[in-house]
């Protein structure tokens, strides 16, 4: 069961992390007059609510919460594509990109908590899966900071603390913003997947 959870979480995380929405161009057409914060603000509010209300401790409760956060992450990913296509200037896009990044990093930190709880029976996965998510959370913020010549948006302040605290707990060293890259994040993820793969496979069900 735990090995199945590891595979499921890695698959969901990879989908959210890398998938491009198939309907991005259609969404951008529909949203031609929607260069505003409505969707981003709603997503940020959902993440704050998830942070305030802890999920139950049962596997089903945790998986439902993980899926709910993953849905918000997908919305944020799609909204970034729309904003990039619709908003006419950097001045209009930048604050939206900043809020999307803050929300995404916070969501990944919350998913890291759930991934650790779901895999408590295998210490390798309990550490490795949160490590992947926290590395991507750090990269998400670093991308915005590096694009703005090292200026850290005030909206990131709380989220930076959340990610740093969790990273310290799993032994993940976070590089300086200027040294944070997709190459670093990919290497962290590759090492983490190898660690998670050492968890025992589920026992065969008795006939």
Secondary structure, 3 states (H helix, E strand, C coil): CHHHHHHHHHHHHHHHHHCCCCCHHHHHHHCCCCCCCHHHHHHHHHHHHHHHCCCCCCHHHHHHHHHHHHHHHHHHHHHHHHHHHHCCCHHHHHHHHHHHHHHHHHHHHHHHHHHHHHCCCCHHHHHHHHHHHHHHHHHHHHHHHHHCCCCCCHHHHHHHHHHHHHHHHHCCCCCCHHHCCHHHHHHHHHHHHHHHCCCCCCCCCCC
